[in-house]
Amino acid sequence: AIQVFADALLVIPKTLAVNAAKDSSELVAKLRAVHAKSQKSEADESLKHTGLDLVEGTIRENLSAGVVEPAMSKIKSLRFATEAAITILRIDDRITLNKE
């Protein structure tokens, strides 16, 4: 379930890259590699701020590029989306239509 949730979150950078007419597979693969490297204890601290530069079609260190994103609004949005998905999954009734 956690992997499926993580895969669902990957839709965001993929969609952004496609809408910018960039190679989404390559960019997202590079971004995931850098983020995986940033999870290691000996990793460079700046790697955790890596994001997409959709003008150039590369990945970059967003903090030094002046891109600061409010974490609180992201957390609230993810919580709301997660709760909405859980609510939908809890629906036990199945609605069927008669063929008449």
C-alpha positions in Angstrom: 0.0 0.0 0.0 2.8 2.4 0.8 4.5 1.7 -2.6 1.2 2.4 -4.4 0.9 5.7 -2.5 4.5 6.6 -3.4 3.8 5.8 -7.0 0.7 8.0 -6.9 2.8 10.9 -5.7 5.1 10.4 -8.7 2.2 11.6 -10.9 3.0 15.2 -9.9 6.5 15.5 -11.3 5.7 13.3 -14.3 2.7 15.5 -15.2 4.7 18.7 -14.7 7.5 17.4 -17.0 5.1 16.2 -19.7 3.3 19.6 -19.6 6.7 21.3 -20.1 7.3 19.1 -23.1 10.3 17.4 -21.4 11.2 13.7 -21.1 9.3 12.8 -18.0 10.8 9.3 -17.6 14.4 10.5 -17.6 13.8 13.5 -15.4 11.8 11.6 -12.8 14.3 8.8 -12.8 17.1 11.3 -12.1 15.1 13.0 -9.4 14.3 9.7 -7.7 18.0 8.7 -7.8 19.0 12.0 -6.1 16.3 11.7 -3.5 17.2 8.1 -2.7 20.9 9.2 -2.3 19.7 12.0 0.0 18.1 9.5 2.4 21.5 8.0 3.3 23.1 9.4 6.5 26.4 10.4 4.8 24.6 12.2 1.9 25.1 15.8 1.0 22.7 18.0 2.8 21.8 20.0 -0.3 20.5 16.9 -2.1 17.2 17.0 -0.1 16.3 20.3 -1.8 16.6 18.8 -5.3 13.8 19.5 -7.8 13.0 19.8 -11.4 14.1 22.7 -13.6 11.5 22.5 -16.3 12.9 25.4 -18.3 16.2 23.7 -18.9 14.9 20.1 -18.6 17.3 19.2 -15.8 17.3 18.6 -12.0 18.6 21.4 -9.8 19.1 22.4 -6.2 15.9 24.4 -5.7 16.9 26.3 -2.5 19.8 28.0 -4.2 17.6 28.7 -7.2 15.2 30.6 -4.9 12.4 28.1 -4.9 11.1 27.8 -1.4 7.9 25.8 -0.9 5.7 26.0 2.1 5.8 22.7 3.8 2.7 23.3 5.9 0.4 23.7 2.9 1.9 20.6 1.3 1.4 18.5 4.4 -2.2 19.7 4.8 -2.9 18.9 1.1 -1.4 15.4 1.4 -3.3 14.7 4.6 -6.6 15.9 3.0 -6.0 13.8 -0.2 -5.0 10.7 1.9 -8.1 11.1 4.1 -10.3 11.5 1.0 -8.9 8.3 -0.6 -9.3 6.4 2.7 -12.9 7.5 2.9 -13.6 6.4 -0.6 -12.0 3.0 0.1 -14.2 2.6 3.2 -17.4 2.7 1.2 -18.8 -0.8 1.6 -21.9 -0.6 -0.6 -21.7 -1.5 -4.2 -24.1 0.3 -6.5 -25.4 -1.7 -9.4 -27.7 -0.7 -12.2 -30.5 -2.8 -13.6 -30.1 -3.6 -17.2 -33.7 -2.5 -17.8 
